[in-house]
Amino acid sequence: DAGITQSPRYKITETGRQVTLMCHQTWSHSYMFWYRQDLGHGLRLIYYSAAADITDKGEVPDGYVVSRSKTENFPLTLESATRSQTSVYFCASSSPAGGLSYNEQFFGPGTRLTVL
Amino acid sequence: DQQVKQNSPSLSVQEGRISILNCDYTNSMFDYFLWYKKYPAEGPTFLISISSIKDKNEDGRFTVFLNKSAKHLSLHIVPSQPGDSAVYFCAAIKDSNYQLIWGAGTKLIIKP
């Protein structure tokens, strides 16, 4: 399928378990992002990547790990899940903007994660 | 410290009338402001943007206004249609570094 996909769409896990959320895009966008959305908050950036093997922290990176060995994939790992990480997670991608312009971010459908 | 604020959690508008969604920000260094629309169980989709050097941008039924002195922007939808019922997020970006700062969203309900 063309576009950006996330898997799984729903996940229930227990405190302390490791969980990996997958994100795959077919546009060859260089930029990829992970956000979490919680009630009363907008989306908050967890990590982003400007290209393969280049990642950087966002606003709320603690407890998360990312990697990007291939341009099209950007997995997010919760090494030891906590209840506070119960959230909806969105992956997004974007191509670089030229000069002072802005290129929109395209979002996946989200993964709803529940940590018991 | 919320740099982008949407103070109305929800808004109800009659079909055919104008919908006005508001957003305030605190950082005068933002370069672009964007509106995204989100339906349940889907990711946000880009709607319209405005550069900090403009005061208005129009795209069909959607117009965004930027008042830099008041650090305020608004999204106007005219006329409102049932398919416009969704959550609308205001977001801002600084230095084109791709880090979007999001408001909490406003749920728009269009009544038939």
Interface residues (C-beta under 8 A of the other chain):
Chain A: I4 Y31 F33 G40 H41 G42 L43 R44 L45 Y48 A50 G58 E59 F90 A92 S94 A97 L100 S101 Y102 E104 Q105 F106 F107 G108 P109 G110
Chain B: V4 Q6 D31 Y32 L34 A41 E42 G43 P44 T45 F46 S49 S51 F89 A91 I93 S96 Y98 Q99 L100 I101 W102 G103 A104 G105
